[in-house]
Amino acid sequence: MDKKVIWHKVLENKSQLKEGRVMTVTAAHKGICLTHYKGKFSALDNRCPHQGGPLGEGSIENGLLRCPWHGWDFDPCTGKPSGGFDDGVTTFPTKEEDDAIYVGMEEEATHEITVSDIMVETMINWGVNKVFGMVGHSNLGFADALRRQEEKGNLNFYGIRHEGAAAFAASAYGKLMGKPAACFTIAGPGATNLYTGMWDAKVDRAPFLALTGQVATQVVGTGNFQEVDLVRAFDTVAEFNQRVQGNSKHAELMSLAIKHAILKRDVSHLTFPDEIQELKVPVGSKAQTATNRITPMEIAPPKEMSDKAIDLIKKAKRPLIIMGHGARTHKKAIVAFAESLQAAVVTTFKGKGLIADNHPLGCGVLGRSGTPIASWFMNEADLLIVFGASFSNHTGITYKKPTIQVDFDPLALSKFHEVDVAVWGEISRTLDIFTSELKGKTNSIDQTDEIAERWDIWKAEKEKRLNETSKNGLSSVTVFEALNTLAPKDAVMCVDVGNNAYSFGRYFEPEEQDFLMSGYLGSIGFALPAAIGAWAAVGNTRPVVAVAGDGGLCQYLAEITTLVKYNMPVKLIILNNHELGKISKEQRAGEFDVWKTNLSNPNFAEYAISCGAWGKRVEKESDLHTVMKDLFNQKGPALLEIITDVSLI
């Protein structure tokens, strides 16, 4: 039975294609080379039969259509090759109506389910419905499956300008949500651009899913264009790392990738050879779901260790509670426990904001990015109770005090040095046991008055620093005091690395905000891509703010256009001191000459405006509050550039 022919208008007016010329048009999903030769319009398959060269980009020479890639000639009307060969080009019927040109195509067959369809549907069933990336020639089949699901409203795809930004966005999403987003690239350089963001997720224990295209299997090993052995390349960073094959258990493979990412809080990577992506699956193949695939994680600690911890807490007069990023989902339970002990609470920099600075027990951030309040209470404590922290050098948790460490990961316990009591268990479940056993049996003193006194001392010091001014720009303390007043209380705040981050940790006083940063990797450029990931997570339900230095912003400056494209109302605050100030400081501290740290910057506010965002620059302290308030009143993406003095941090 003949298939029905559907006519597709490819030219509004035949005058658009002059005599003796060719062009590329599309009919349905088919690329067509449309020719105009000797008064006749003809339609040929746009792919040259040799290597797929685009005939519509060729030309008619001496009465023959010449392929732009290899110069092979075809009749521009019949598609027959010159020289009597049999590798001609398929032609399609054409017609003219009211000066418009139509091409006739057989009715498209119903879409058949592909490997990509099954794997994308499985991914969505597991709750992975945010994808950051770039569509390209070696991932088109998988991209088409993503498109079908986005059109159904099942996922959101965010096209970025650099794959490294996609990886940071996915890493930030994982840190905030505790479940993976996906990043998506082509083979070769697109995939290798993910590497830094993948490591950022890995070392900060964020679930992460990378999906990469790959060259066709038949040319692997031949040095083909953009061929990189991606399984070997990502072997050190990806906990789960597989190439998808024709006979793979495709739905199970995607399920295992996501399961590893969630349970191990690690990186999973799947790479898809070009010919696999559109492979049809057997009839009856189904996507998988997460139902009964993950066990509850409310693991109680071994009784021996919980008993030891309880004995220490009973004896402590001045316990100090330290919260790290791993305690994020348990912060309410930890604060309630602290209130039962009237114990001071500090956080690591990655855990900033897990307790508000205005809470009677909150003492701010401990360590290099922290406050003297936090370090004072650590030095005065007779017991440290540490939840979800990793004892990094940056935080500086002392090993000289009796210490209880609680973590769900047994490898994180006593990682860098021996602790007195290493408690392996889910934090909230462990706290239930502590609270039950300690009720009415503690001897800790009420530290709230001391905490208030130390805050008074620190605020007086900050007031002195606020009075230190410069003609070269504003001080960091001035910027963050304004942010303390004007930042939305429920914002997700993304911070970069460098002096801006140190000042952020020290001077910004959180209330209900969440904070995202490149913690252990400390990668410059994190803030703006992270804000993209954060907005994908929370949408317009919460404000998203990014704070960066000029060095960090320039790493992914073009992603401002991504904010504009998707109307992400992210607010960017840029501290511009025309210098890699943190590195200059380290050079001086190491008694080196300051060298190659000065920067040549654009006017960032004008750049934002050129991208379609709102932008303003502040050079005088008297303008700061007014313009920052204006920033937060903007409905769409907006950038505030503040000229700062590198010497006033």
matplotlib code that plots the C-alpha trace (Angstrom):
import matplotlib.pyplot as plt

x = [0.0, 1.4, 2.1, 0.3, 2.3, 2.3, 3.2, 5.5, 6.0, 9.8, 9.8, 7.3, 8.2, 10.1, 12.1, 14.0, 16.1, 17.6, 18.2, 21.3, 21.5, 20.9, 19.9, 19.1, 15.5, 13.7, 10.6, 9.2, 12.4, 14.2, 17.1, 16.5, 18.8, 16.5, 17.9, 16.7, 18.1, 16.8, 13.6, 12.8, 12.8, 14.0, 14.4, 17.2, 18.4, 20.7, 23.3, 25.9, 26.1, 29.9, 30.4, 27.2, 28.3, 25.5, 24.6, 22.5, 25.8, 27.3, 26.9, 25.9, 29.0, 28.9, 25.3, 26.2, 25.5, 28.9, 29.2, 31.0, 33.1, 34.7, 33.6, 31.4, 29.0, 25.2, 22.5, 20.8, 17.3, 17.5, 20.3, 22.1, 25.9, 28.2, 30.4, 27.8, 28.2, 25.3, 25.6, 23.0, 20.9, 17.3, 14.9, 11.4, 8.5, 8.0, 5.2, 4.5, 1.4, 0.8, 4.6, 5.4, 7.5, 6.4, 8.2, 6.2, 7.3, 5.8, 3.9, 6.4, 6.3, 5.3, 8.3, 9.8, 11.2, 15.0, 17.7, 17.9, 14.1, 14.2, 17.2, 15.9, 12.5, 14.3, 16.3, 13.1, 11.5, 14.4, 13.7, 16.5, 14.7, 17.1, 19.8, 22.5, 24.5, 25.1, 23.6, 26.2, 26.9, 27.8, 24.8, 21.9, 20.0, 20.0, 19.2, 16.1, 14.9, 15.5, 13.5, 10.5, 10.4, 10.8, 7.9, 5.8, 6.8, 8.8, 12.2, 13.9, 17.0, 19.2, 21.6, 24.7, 27.7, 30.5, 30.3, 32.3, 29.4, 27.1, 29.2, 29.3, 25.6, 24.9, 27.4, 25.6, 22.2, 23.5, 24.8, 21.6, 19.1, 20.9, 20.0, 21.6, 21.0, 22.5, 25.0, 25.1, 27.8, 29.3, 32.3, 35.9, 36.3, 32.7, 33.1, 36.6, 35.3, 33.2, 36.2, 36.7, 33.0, 32.9, 35.8, 34.1, 31.1, 33.2, 35.3, 32.3, 30.2, 27.5, 25.5, 26.2, 25.3, 27.3, 25.9, 28.3, 28.1, 30.8, 32.1, 30.7, 32.0, 33.3, 35.9, 37.0, 40.8, 41.4, 42.1, 38.8, 37.8, 37.0, 37.8, 38.7, 38.4, 35.9, 35.6, 39.4, 39.5, 36.8, 38.0, 39.5, 36.6, 33.5, 32.4, 30.2, 31.6, 30.3, 29.9, 26.4, 26.4, 23.8, 23.2, 23.4, 20.5, 19.8, 17.2, 19.2, 22.4, 20.7, 19.2, 22.6, 24.2, 21.7, 21.7, 25.5, 25.3, 22.6, 23.8, 27.6, 27.1, 29.4, 29.9, 28.3, 29.1, 27.5, 28.8, 26.7, 28.4, 26.7, 25.1, 23.6, 21.6, 18.9, 19.0, 15.5, 14.7, 12.9, 9.1, 8.0, 11.1, 10.3, 11.9, 12.6, 11.6, 13.2, 10.5, 12.1, 15.5, 16.9, 16.7, 15.9, 19.2, 18.1, 20.9, 21.5, 25.1, 26.7, 25.6, 29.3, 30.1, 26.9, 27.4, 30.9, 29.6, 26.8, 29.3, 31.5, 28.5, 27.3, 30.6, 31.1, 30.7, 31.4, 30.6, 30.8, 28.8, 30.4, 28.2, 29.6, 28.0, 27.2, 24.8, 22.7, 19.6, 19.7, 20.3, 17.0, 17.6, 21.2, 20.1, 17.4, 20.1, 22.3, 19.4, 19.0, 22.6, 22.7, 25.9, 27.6, 27.3, 29.7, 29.9, 32.5, 32.6, 30.8, 28.2, 27.7, 24.1, 23.1, 22.4, 21.5, 24.1, 21.3, 20.4, 21.3, 23.7, 25.1, 28.8, 29.4, 32.0, 35.1, 38.5, 40.2, 36.9, 35.4, 34.9, 36.9, 33.7, 33.8, 37.5, 37.2, 34.5, 36.5, 39.5, 37.3, 35.4, 36.0, 34.3, 33.8, 30.7, 31.2, 28.4, 29.0, 32.3, 35.6, 38.3, 39.9, 42.9, 40.7, 38.4, 41.1, 39.2, 41.7, 42.8, 43.7, 40.2, 38.1, 36.1, 33.0, 32.5, 29.2, 29.0, 27.0, 30.2, 32.6, 35.5, 35.0, 35.4, 38.9, 40.0, 42.9, 43.6, 42.2, 39.1, 38.0, 34.6, 33.8, 30.1, 28.9, 25.2, 22.6, 22.7, 19.1, 18.8, 21.9, 20.5, 17.3, 19.4, 21.6, 18.5, 16.7, 19.7, 20.8, 17.5, 18.1, 21.6, 23.8, 26.0, 26.7, 26.5, 24.4, 26.7, 24.2, 25.4, 29.0, 28.0, 26.2, 29.3, 31.6, 29.2, 29.3, 33.1, 33.1, 30.5, 32.6, 35.6, 33.6, 32.4, 36.0, 36.7, 33.7, 35.3, 38.5, 38.0, 40.0, 39.9, 40.6, 37.3, 35.0, 36.0, 34.6, 33.2, 31.2, 29.8, 28.8, 27.3, 25.0, 24.2, 23.4, 20.7, 19.3, 19.8, 16.6, 16.4, 15.5, 18.0, 20.2, 23.6, 26.4, 30.0, 33.2, 36.7, 39.3, 39.3, 35.6, 34.8, 36.9, 35.2, 31.8, 32.4, 33.6, 31.3, 28.0, 25.6, 23.1, 19.5, 17.6, 19.8, 21.5, 25.0, 26.8, 30.5, 33.3, 34.6, 37.4, 38.3, 38.2, 37.6, 37.5, 34.5, 32.0, 29.5, 27.7, 27.2, 26.2, 23.5, 22.2, 22.0, 20.4, 17.8, 17.0, 16.5, 14.3, 12.8, 11.1, 10.2, 13.3, 15.8, 19.2, 22.3, 25.8, 28.8, 32.1, 35.3, 36.3, 38.7, 36.0, 33.2, 35.4, 35.9, 32.2, 31.2, 29.2, 26.8, 25.0, 23.4, 22.1, 20.4, 18.8, 17.8, 15.9, 14.9, 16.6, 16.2, 19.7, 21.3, 25.1, 27.2, 30.7, 33.6, 35.9, 39.4, 41.2, 43.3, 43.6, 43.8, 44.0, 47.0, 48.7, 48.2, 49.8, 52.7, 53.4, 53.0, 55.5, 57.9, 57.6, 57.2, 53.6, 53.5, 50.9, 47.9, 46.6, 43.5, 42.2, 38.4, 35.4, 32.8, 30.8, 27.6, 27.7, 28.5, 25.4, 23.3, 24.7, 23.6, 20.0, 20.3, 20.1, 23.5, 24.8, 28.2, 28.9, 32.2, 31.2, 30.0, 27.2, 25.6, 25.9, 22.6, 20.4, 21.8, 21.9, 18.3, 17.5, 19.3, 17.1, 14.0, 14.7, 12.4, 14.9, 18.7, 20.7, 24.3, 25.8, 29.4, 31.2, 34.6, 36.6, 40.0, 42.1, 43.8, 40.5, 39.2]
y = [0.0, 3.4, 5.8, 9.1, 12.1, 15.2, 18.5, 20.9, 24.5, 25.1, 28.6, 31.3, 32.7, 31.1, 34.3, 33.4, 30.9, 32.4, 30.5, 28.4, 28.4, 25.8, 26.0, 23.8, 23.5, 21.2, 19.2, 17.5, 16.3, 15.8, 18.0, 18.8, 20.3, 22.5, 23.4, 25.9, 25.0, 25.8, 27.1, 24.0, 23.5, 20.1, 18.5, 16.1, 14.4, 16.9, 14.2, 13.3, 9.5, 9.5, 11.1, 13.0, 16.3, 19.0, 19.3, 22.4, 24.2, 23.3, 25.0, 24.3, 24.3, 23.4, 22.2, 19.8, 20.0, 19.8, 18.5, 21.1, 18.5, 16.3, 17.9, 14.9, 15.9, 15.1, 16.1, 19.1, 17.8, 14.0, 13.4, 11.0, 11.0, 11.9, 9.2, 6.5, 5.5, 4.2, 6.2, 8.8, 11.0, 10.4, 13.0, 14.1, 15.6, 19.3, 21.7, 25.4, 27.1, 30.8, 31.4, 29.1, 26.0, 22.7, 19.4, 16.1, 13.7, 10.3, 10.5, 10.0, 6.6, 6.4, 6.9, 3.6, 3.5, 3.8, 3.0, 6.7, 6.9, 4.0, 5.5, 9.0, 7.8, 5.7, 8.8, 10.8, 8.0, 8.2, 11.9, 13.3, 15.9, 18.8, 18.6, 21.2, 20.9, 21.4, 19.6, 18.5, 16.2, 13.1, 13.2, 14.1, 10.8, 11.1, 14.8, 13.9, 11.7, 14.5, 16.8, 14.4, 14.3, 18.1, 18.6, 16.3, 18.5, 15.8, 17.5, 20.9, 21.2, 24.3, 25.0, 26.6, 28.3, 26.2, 22.6, 23.4, 25.6, 22.7, 20.6, 23.3, 23.8, 20.1, 20.0, 22.9, 21.3, 18.0, 19.9, 21.8, 19.0, 15.8, 14.2, 14.4, 16.6, 15.6, 17.3, 16.5, 16.9, 15.7, 13.4, 14.6, 18.2, 18.7, 15.8, 16.7, 20.2, 18.6, 17.3, 20.1, 20.3, 16.5, 16.7, 19.5, 17.3, 14.3, 15.9, 17.8, 14.5, 15.8, 13.3, 13.9, 12.3, 12.9, 11.8, 12.1, 11.3, 9.2, 8.5, 5.5, 2.2, 1.1, 3.9, 3.7, 3.2, 4.7, 8.2, 9.4, 13.1, 13.9, 10.4, 10.2, 7.1, 8.6, 5.6, 5.6, 9.4, 9.6, 6.5, 8.5, 10.8, 8.6, 6.0, 4.4, 4.7, 2.7, 2.7, 1.9, -0.9, -2.4, -5.5, -3.6, -3.8, -0.2, 0.7, -1.2, 0.7, 4.0, 2.9, 1.8, 5.0, 7.1, 4.7, 5.0, 8.8, 9.0, 6.4, 7.1, 10.8, 10.6, 10.9, 8.6, 8.7, 7.0, 7.5, 6.7, 5.7, 7.5, 4.4, 3.2, 6.3, 5.6, 1.8, 0.4, -1.6, -5.0, -4.8, -4.8, -3.1, -0.8, 2.0, 1.3, 3.2, 3.7, 1.8, -0.5, 0.2, 2.2, 1.2, 3.8, 5.3, 5.9, 3.7, 3.7, 3.8, 0.8, 0.8, 0.7, 4.0, 5.8, 4.8, 6.2, 9.5, 9.8, 9.3, 12.1, 14.5, 13.8, 15.0, 18.1, 21.6, 23.5, 21.4, 23.0, 21.7, 21.9, 21.5, 20.7, 20.5, 16.8, 18.0, 20.1, 18.0, 17.5, 21.1, 21.5, 18.4, 19.5, 23.0, 21.4, 19.2, 22.2, 24.0, 21.1, 21.5, 25.4, 24.7, 27.1, 26.1, 26.9, 25.7, 25.0, 27.4, 24.8, 24.6, 28.3, 29.2, 25.9, 28.0, 31.6, 34.1, 35.8, 32.5, 32.8, 29.8, 30.7, 31.7, 31.9, 30.1, 28.4, 28.7, 30.8, 32.2, 32.6, 34.8, 35.2, 34.2, 30.7, 30.2, 31.6, 29.0, 26.2, 27.2, 27.4, 24.1, 20.9, 18.7, 19.0, 17.3, 17.3, 16.5, 16.0, 17.8, 16.6, 18.3, 20.1, 22.4, 25.3, 24.8, 24.0, 21.9, 21.3, 17.8, 18.9, 18.7, 15.6, 15.0, 13.1, 12.8, 11.7, 10.8, 8.5, 7.6, 5.3, 6.4, 10.0, 9.1, 9.7, 10.5, 12.8, 11.9, 9.8, 11.1, 10.0, 8.6, 7.9, 7.4, 5.8, 6.5, 8.7, 12.0, 12.4, 8.8, 9.2, 12.4, 10.6, 8.2, 10.9, 13.0, 10.0, 8.9, 12.4, 13.8, 15.3, 13.9, 16.7, 19.1, 21.7, 25.4, 27.9, 29.7, 32.2, 35.2, 34.6, 34.2, 37.6, 39.2, 37.8, 39.1, 42.6, 42.5, 41.4, 43.9, 46.7, 45.5, 45.4, 49.0, 50.1, 48.4, 50.1, 53.4, 52.5, 53.9, 54.3, 56.3, 53.1, 51.5, 50.1, 47.7, 44.2, 44.7, 47.6, 45.5, 42.6, 44.8, 46.2, 42.7, 41.8, 44.4, 43.9, 40.3, 38.2, 36.2, 32.9, 33.2, 30.5, 32.2, 30.9, 32.1, 31.9, 31.5, 34.2, 37.2, 37.7, 34.3, 34.8, 38.1, 36.6, 33.9, 36.4, 39.3, 38.0, 37.1, 34.4, 34.0, 31.5, 31.5, 28.4, 28.6, 26.8, 26.9, 24.9, 23.5, 21.0, 21.7, 25.5, 26.1, 29.7, 30.5, 28.4, 31.1, 32.0, 28.4, 27.3, 30.0, 28.5, 25.1, 26.6, 28.3, 25.1, 23.5, 26.2, 28.1, 31.3, 30.0, 31.4, 34.2, 33.1, 35.3, 34.8, 36.6, 36.6, 38.4, 39.8, 36.9, 34.3, 35.9, 36.1, 32.3, 31.9, 35.4, 34.3, 32.4, 35.8, 35.1, 31.8, 33.7, 36.0, 33.2, 31.3, 34.5, 33.2, 36.1, 35.5, 38.5, 38.8, 40.8, 41.3, 42.7, 44.2, 45.1, 44.4, 41.8, 38.2, 39.6, 36.3, 35.3, 38.6, 38.2, 34.7, 36.0, 38.7, 36.2, 33.8, 36.7, 36.6, 39.5, 40.2, 39.1, 38.6, 39.0, 42.3, 42.0, 43.9, 43.9, 45.1, 47.2, 44.3, 46.4, 47.4, 43.9, 42.6, 45.2, 44.2, 40.6, 41.7, 41.8, 44.7, 46.2, 48.9, 49.9, 51.4, 53.3, 55.3, 54.0, 56.6, 54.9, 51.3, 50.8, 52.5, 50.6, 47.2, 47.7, 48.4, 45.2, 43.1, 44.8, 43.7, 41.0, 39.4, 38.7, 41.5, 42.4, 44.8, 45.6, 47.1, 48.7, 47.5, 48.1, 44.9, 46.1, 46.5, 43.0]
z = [0.0, -1.0, 1.8, 1.8, 0.4, 2.6, 0.9, 2.9, 2.0, 1.8, 0.2, 0.7, -2.7, -5.5, -6.0, -2.8, -4.9, -8.0, -11.2, -11.1, -7.3, -4.5, -0.8, 2.2, 3.3, 5.7, 4.9, 8.0, 9.7, 6.4, 5.1, 1.5, -1.2, -3.2, -6.7, -9.3, -12.7, -16.2, -14.7, -12.7, -8.9, -7.8, -4.4, -3.6, -0.4, 1.3, 2.2, -0.3, -0.4, 0.2, 3.6, 4.1, 2.8, 2.7, -1.0, -0.2, 0.6, -2.8, -6.1, -9.7, -12.0, -15.7, -15.3, -12.4, -8.6, -6.9, -3.3, -1.1, 0.7, -2.1, -5.3, -6.5, -9.2, -9.6, -11.9, -10.1, -11.2, -11.2, -8.6, -10.9, -10.7, -13.5, -15.1, -15.1, -11.5, -9.5, -6.2, -7.0, -4.7, -3.8, -5.2, -4.0, -5.9, -6.0, -6.9, -7.3, -5.9, -5.7, -6.2, -3.2, -3.5, -1.9, -1.5, -1.2, 1.5, 2.5, 5.8, 8.6, 10.3, 14.0, 16.2, 17.4, 21.0, 21.1, 23.6, 24.4, 25.0, 27.5, 29.3, 29.4, 30.7, 33.4, 34.4, 34.8, 36.8, 39.2, 39.7, 37.5, 35.5, 35.2, 32.4, 31.7, 28.5, 24.9, 21.9, 19.2, 16.4, 18.5, 20.9, 18.5, 19.0, 22.8, 22.5, 20.5, 23.3, 25.8, 23.5, 23.4, 27.2, 27.6, 25.2, 27.4, 30.4, 32.1, 32.2, 31.7, 29.5, 29.9, 27.0, 28.4, 26.6, 28.0, 29.2, 32.3, 33.4, 32.9, 35.2, 37.9, 37.6, 38.1, 41.0, 42.7, 42.1, 43.8, 46.8, 47.3, 46.6, 47.6, 44.3, 40.9, 37.9, 34.6, 32.4, 28.7, 26.1, 22.9, 22.6, 22.8, 24.0, 25.1, 27.5, 28.7, 29.5, 32.3, 34.2, 36.7, 37.7, 38.0, 40.5, 42.3, 42.8, 43.8, 46.5, 48.0, 48.0, 45.6, 43.5, 39.9, 36.5, 33.3, 30.0, 27.0, 23.3, 21.7, 18.2, 16.5, 17.8, 14.4, 14.3, 18.0, 18.1, 14.6, 15.8, 14.5, 14.8, 18.4, 19.6, 23.3, 25.4, 27.8, 30.0, 30.7, 30.8, 33.6, 35.5, 38.3, 38.9, 38.2, 40.8, 38.2, 34.6, 31.7, 27.9, 26.7, 24.2, 21.9, 24.1, 27.4, 29.9, 29.1, 31.8, 34.4, 33.4, 33.9, 37.2, 38.5, 37.5, 39.4, 42.4, 42.7, 42.5, 45.2, 47.7, 47.4, 46.9, 44.0, 40.2, 37.6, 33.9, 30.9, 27.4, 24.3, 21.0, 18.1, 16.6, 19.9, 20.6, 17.9, 18.1, 18.4, 21.5, 21.5, 21.7, 25.3, 26.7, 29.5, 31.5, 35.1, 38.2, 41.6, 43.5, 46.1, 44.6, 47.6, 51.2, 53.9, 55.3, 58.9, 60.3, 64.1, 65.4, 67.1, 70.7, 71.9, 70.2, 71.1, 74.8, 74.7, 73.2, 75.7, 78.6, 77.3, 76.8, 80.3, 81.8, 79.6, 81.0, 77.8, 74.8, 71.4, 68.4, 65.0, 61.9, 58.4, 55.0, 55.6, 58.4, 56.0, 56.0, 59.8, 60.9, 62.8, 64.8, 65.6, 66.7, 68.9, 70.5, 71.0, 72.7, 75.1, 76.1, 75.8, 73.8, 71.4, 67.7, 64.9, 61.3, 58.7, 55.8, 53.6, 56.4, 56.7, 57.5, 59.0, 62.1, 61.9, 63.3, 65.2, 67.0, 70.7, 70.3, 66.8, 66.7, 62.9, 60.8, 62.2, 60.4, 57.8, 56.5, 59.9, 62.9, 66.1, 68.0, 66.6, 67.3, 70.8, 71.7, 70.2, 72.4, 75.5, 74.9, 76.9, 74.3, 70.5, 69.0, 65.2, 62.8, 59.1, 58.9, 57.3, 59.5, 56.6, 57.2, 56.1, 59.0, 61.5, 64.0, 66.8, 67.6, 71.1, 72.5, 73.3, 70.2, 69.1, 65.4, 63.9, 60.2, 57.9, 56.0, 58.0, 55.9, 56.9, 60.6, 62.0, 58.4, 59.2, 62.8, 65.6, 67.3, 70.8, 69.7, 66.0, 65.7, 62.4, 61.9, 60.2, 62.1, 63.0, 64.1, 66.2, 67.8, 68.7, 70.8, 72.3, 73.3, 74.8, 76.9, 78.0, 79.2, 82.6, 82.8, 81.4, 83.3, 80.6, 81.5, 79.6, 77.2, 75.7, 77.7, 76.7, 73.1, 73.2, 74.7, 72.0, 69.3, 70.9, 70.7, 67.1, 66.0, 67.6, 65.6, 62.4, 63.1, 63.2, 59.9, 58.4, 59.1, 57.2, 53.8, 50.6, 47.4, 45.4, 46.2, 48.8, 51.6, 51.7, 55.1, 53.7, 50.9, 53.2, 55.8, 53.1, 52.0, 55.6, 55.5, 52.0, 50.9, 50.8, 54.0, 52.2, 49.3, 48.0, 47.9, 45.6, 46.4, 44.4, 45.7, 46.6, 48.9, 48.2, 49.6, 52.8, 53.4, 52.7, 55.3, 57.9, 57.4, 56.0, 58.8, 57.6, 58.7, 56.6, 53.5, 52.0, 50.7, 47.9, 47.2, 45.6, 48.9, 48.7, 45.1, 45.6, 41.9, 40.7, 38.5, 40.5, 41.6, 38.3, 37.0, 40.5, 40.5, 37.3, 39.0, 42.1, 40.1, 38.2, 41.7, 43.3, 40.3, 41.3, 44.8, 46.3, 45.3, 44.0, 44.6, 43.3, 44.9, 42.9, 42.3, 39.0, 38.4, 39.1, 37.0, 33.9, 33.9, 32.7, 31.9, 28.8, 31.0, 31.7, 28.3, 29.7, 32.6, 30.0, 27.7, 30.4, 32.3, 35.4, 38.0, 39.5, 41.2, 40.6, 43.0, 41.6, 43.8, 41.2, 42.4, 39.1, 40.7, 41.8, 45.3, 47.1, 45.1, 45.5, 49.3, 49.2, 47.2, 49.8, 52.6, 51.0, 50.5, 46.7, 44.4, 43.4, 39.8, 37.0, 39.3, 37.9, 35.6, 32.7, 33.0, 31.0, 32.6, 33.9, 34.3, 30.7, 29.6, 31.5, 29.8, 26.4, 27.2, 28.0, 31.8, 34.2, 35.2, 37.5, 38.8, 42.2, 42.9, 45.9, 49.3, 49.4, 46.5, 47.7, 49.6, 47.0, 44.1, 45.9, 46.9, 43.3, 42.3, 44.5, 43.2, 39.6, 38.2, 35.9, 35.8, 37.2, 38.0, 40.5, 40.0, 43.0, 42.7, 45.8, 47.3, 47.4, 50.6, 52.5, 53.0]

ax = plt.figure().add_subplot(projection="3d")
ax.plot(x, y, z, "-o")
ax.set_aspect("equal")
plt.show()
